[in-house]
Amino acid sequence: MLSYISRPSNDPLMYETMTSRLRRFAEQNPNRDAIVYYGLDMKRQSLSRRELLDSSESLASQFVQMGVRKGDRIGFCMNNSLNMAIANIAVMFAGGIPFYTGTQLKDGSDIAQKIDMMESKFFIVDANEGDTNWTIVQNILASCKLRLCVIYNGKSRAPLNDMLCLQEIMERPRICVNLPDIYPEDLLLFFSSSGSTGTPKLITHTHFNELNATAIACKSVGMTENTILFNDRPISWAAGNLRTMLTMGITRIMVDPRMAFSGKHVEQICRIIQDERCNYVFVPGYIAQDMISKPNLDQGFKAVDVMICSGERVPKRFANLIGKFCHTLFSVYGSSELGGVTGFSSRNPDDFEDGIIGIPNDGVEIKIVDEKGETVKRGASGELLVRKMSRFIGYCKLPDLFEKVVDKAGWFRTGDIAHIRDDGNIVMDGRQTEMVSIGMMKFFLWEVEEVLLKCPGVKAAYAVGVPDLRLSQVVCAVIIPIPESSVTEEDIKKYCDDNFVEVSTAMGVTIKPRHIIFIDKIPYLYSGKVDSGKIASIARSRLGL
């Protein structure tokens, strides 16, 4: 038997838009909470469906008057907040296409590059006068090629030219302008990732594709309009985007992502889940690990039916959540390009194994192929390929890349290595590309290496992912100094402090190296290539990991 598996879909497709869905939900049950938000101060803020609709349409009218036109690409660099949610949906109502970005560098040059590439006229950012983001905004305004209007979500006594306060815009009376007609085939948003060549990938989705992909994924885990979902992931990220709320009408409970990432607020997060009576909880690996390490927190979790793990290879130990923090655990596999692809669920911890991702969702085909592209026999490992109708339509500015990852028959090359068990369940074995997964967020290691190589006294620098119990992985910098150089570990630490942010804007995680080691020479493979596996092995050995 060959490694091919599929699952048909009998449900009709939805020919609608995300904006029309919000209008429908606001009419059907206007007072139901759409979004509940808790910041670092633990204060509860909420928006009903009607409030979210009215606020978004009002802000959209201001955006249109300011010059936003259908098809304009609007940059976002914001953390979770009600203002982020309103602004994001308002851009959609105005016909704009949101794209999301964050910076790992204090000069903001990585953001400026993306804004220029997207030819964006508007950029919405969290910034208060005097903070790091305020300095970054000034650098961006000075370096962008096109004139840019920055809308900042924060406070300032004297903003720069080309800067407007988001809150002040939101407080203006709604004006009478015609919002553009939005159609299912229109572009909805760009999800962002990095390219292995250094070119950012902006993944393009339409209303139709994203709406139907989300509906199928929600159905696979049993979400309905009555679902109360806790999800701390950034709105800018595919798994944290507002699409589940807009598609299914669920109530979304969200927090500042820094709460969960720091590990200092696990008790508060558990209290929020209990107080809001969440019946579904999306748990990144580090939250799952926090809960497992503190079993006394399971009191009051009777309302939680399902916990969902996704975005990283799920270890078997997460099954310890079952019976304590939830009744059912779901391991979900997908990508920013495809949305949800597969899922595995059970109420029995013994059913889980490391990396199990289950069976295809409705309307999904999967096959496992070898290096020649030929389908392997059942049980053999190979690259996982996916074919489905509701998927992304391309990479912005990179048409050739789409042809490389989607063949003429419509199969998408995931770059993940997996195998299909005899019972039809798929198990993820690992990744083809060398990436680091920090708290579910994926980064290419060259992003760190490019910065380290500019450090005085450094001859060569490599970044490797090393194990971390909470975050899955963290970065270790492996340094080869220039001969006779006096550079020290403290010098490298100081350099990293000066060049990497402690907490990435909008994402809550950082690629700043957690560990630093020195080696004398570069290990090579027989082929003459750098032996990155050996470097990673040396790092793990030195660190005792």
Order of alpha helices (4+ residues) and beta strands (2+ residues): beta-alpha-beta-beta-alpha-beta-alpha-beta-alpha-beta-alpha-beta-beta-alpha-beta-beta-alpha-beta-alpha-beta-alpha-alpha-beta-alpha-beta-beta-beta-beta-beta-beta-beta-alpha-beta-beta-beta-beta-alpha-beta-beta-alpha-beta-alpha
